């Protein structure tokens, strides 16, 4: 689905993820869980960040090495960094949700020279403008990278990794629904309660 493809394009083509890197994923919806799975397949150590037990559990199933429950910590970036060697921070941090808080938390979770991958789009005009620690970004030589969608030709890379059993998008599927059920499923996505990605199997 497009959520998996969006995560794939961002992780594989917009930032530099290598085996052994630490990657944080802020927001474990469909895109975030896809990012967890793909980052794990690339050999990264993955930290999943969310406030829902079921989503954090699913993230662990998909390869997250550590989790951070934002309800249980006062400082999310410090909690993320605490899971990394010498609490240095992560090489790549992904905001897969798109609200001001997750964007700032993502940027502040980075190590020196780290890359913030902004996949999540903001849901309101007010949140479209986010204040960021510019001086820290400059002095730590961090990068802020945007990523949107995926070019069609990159599907070949996804299929190749699937054939090699490196990734399995089916593991993120929450349910299969009929065409008649699609409107209700789309409406329910606004509640952010869905764990994974619902898929319509009728055309």
C-alpha positions in Angstrom: 0.0 0.0 0.0 1.0 3.7 -0.2 1.8 3.9 3.5 4.4 1.1 3.2 5.8 2.7 -0.1 6.0 6.1 1.6 8.1 4.7 4.4 10.3 2.7 2.0 11.0 5.8 -0.2 12.0 7.8 2.9 14.2 5.3 4.5 15.9 3.9 1.4 16.2 7.0 -0.8 16.0 10.1 1.3 18.3 9.3 4.3 21.3 7.1 4.9 20.5 4.1 7.0 23.2 1.5 7.4 23.4 -1.7 9.4 24.1 -0.9 13.1 22.7 2.6 13.0 20.1 3.6 15.6 16.8 4.7 14.1 13.9 6.2 16.1 10.3 6.1 14.7 7.9 8.6 16.3 4.3 7.6 15.7 3.5 4.0 15.0 0.5 4.3 12.7 0.6 2.6 9.3 3.6 4.6 8.0 5.4 4.3 11.3 5.0 0.6 11.6 6.2 0.2 8.0 9.2 2.3 8.9 10.0 0.1 11.9 9.9 -3.1 9.7 11.9 -1.6 6.9 14.6 -0.1 9.2 14.9 -3.5 10.9 15.4 -5.1 7.5 18.2 -2.6 6.7 20.0 -3.8 9.8 19.3 -0.8 12.0 18.6 -0.9 15.8 15.1 0.5 16.0 13.4 2.5 18.8 9.6 2.8 18.4 7.9 5.8 20.1 4.1 5.9 20.7 1.5 6.3 23.4 -0.6 3.1 22.6 0.3 -0.2 24.1 -1.0 -2.2 21.1 1.0 -0.2 18.6 4.2 -0.5 20.6 3.6 -4.3 20.9 3.1 -4.5 17.1 6.3 -2.4 16.6 8.2 -5.0 18.7 6.7 -7.8 16.5 8.0 -6.0 13.4 11.5 -5.6 14.7 11.7 -2.7 17.2 14.6 -3.4 19.6 13.4 -0.8 22.1 10.2 1.1 22.8 9.4 4.5 24.4 5.9 5.0 25.8 5.4 8.8 25.8 2.9 8.5 28.6 5.6 7.2 31.0 8.4 9.7 30.3 8.8 13.4 30.9 11.4 14.0 28.2 10.9 11.8 25.1 14.1 12.7 23.3 16.2 11.9 26.4 14.3 8.6 26.8 15.1 7.8 23.1 18.8 8.8 23.6 19.0 6.7 26.7 18.6 3.6 24.6 21.6 4.5 22.4 25.3 3.9 23.2 26.6 6.6 25.6 23.1 8.3 25.2 24.4 10.0 22.1 21.2 9.9 20.1 20.0 8.2 16.9 21.5 8.5 13.5 18.1 8.7 11.9 14.9 9.9 13.5 11.5 9.7 11.7 8.5 11.8 12.4 5.8 9.6 11.0 2.9 11.4 12.6 3.2 15.0 11.7 2.3 17.1 14.8 4.4 19.8 16.3 5.4 17.7 19.4 6.5 14.6 17.4 8.4 16.8 15.0 10.4 18.5 17.8 10.9 15.2 19.6 12.2 13.6 16.5 14.7 16.4 15.8 15.8 16.5 19.4 16.4 12.7 19.5 19.3 12.9 17.0 23.0 12.5 17.5 25.5 14.9 16.1 25.3 14.7 12.3 22.0 12.8 12.5 19.2 13.1 10.0 15.6 13.9 10.7 13.2 12.3 8.2 9.9 14.2 8.1 7.2 11.9 6.6 4.2 12.9 8.6 2.1 15.8 7.2 0.5 18.2 9.6 -3.3 17.9 10.0 -4.1 21.6 10.5 -2.8 25.0 9.3 -1.7 26.0 12.8 0.5 22.9 13.1 2.0 23.4 9.7 4.5 25.8 11.2 6.7 24.3 13.9 9.4 26.0 16.0 12.6 24.0 15.9 16.0 24.3 17.8 17.8 25.9 14.9 21.0 26.6 16.8 21.3 23.0 17.9 20.6 21.8 14.3 23.4 24.0 13.0 26.0 23.3 15.7 25.3 19.6 15.7 25.2 19.6 11.9 21.9 17.8 11.8 19.9 17.4 8.7 16.1 18.0 8.2 14.9 15.9 5.3 11.4 15.9 3.8 9.9 12.8 2.1 6.6 12.5 0.2 5.1 9.5 -1.5 7.2 7.2 -3.7 8.0 7.2 -7.4 6.4 4.2 -9.2 9.8 2.7 -10.3 10.8 2.1 -6.7 8.2 -0.7 -6.4 10.7 -2.9 -8.2 13.0 -2.5 -5.2 10.2 -3.4 -2.8 9.3 -6.5 -4.8 13.0 -7.5 -5.0 13.4 -7.3 -1.2 10.1 -9.2 -0.8 11.5 -12.0 -3.0 14.6 -12.1 -0.8 12.4 -12.4 2.3 13.9 -9.2 3.7 10.5 -7.4 4.0 6.9 -8.5 4.2 4.3 -5.7 3.8 1.6 -8.3 4.7 2.8 -8.2 8.3 1.6 -4.6 8.6 -1.9 -5.4 7.3 -4.5 -5.1 10.1 -7.5 -6.4 8.2 -8.9 -7.0 4.7 -12.2 -5.3 3.9 -14.7 -5.3 1.1 -15.3 -2.3 -1.1 -18.6 -1.5 0.7 -16.7 -1.3 4.0 -14.1 1.2 2.7 -15.9 4.5 3.7 -16.3 3.3 7.3 -12.7 2.2 7.5 -11.5 5.5 6.1 -13.6 7.4 8.6 -12.2 5.3 11.5 -8.7 6.2 10.6 -9.3 9.7 12.0 -9.3 8.1 15.5 -5.8 6.8 15.1 -6.9 3.5 16.8 -6.1 1.2 13.9 -3.0 -0.9 14.4 -1.4 -1.5 11.0 -2.9 -0.9 7.6 -6.4 -2.0 6.5 -6.5 -3.3 2.9 -9.4 -3.6 0.5 -9.2 -6.9 -1.4 -12.0 -6.1 -3.9 -11.7 -4.0 -7.1 
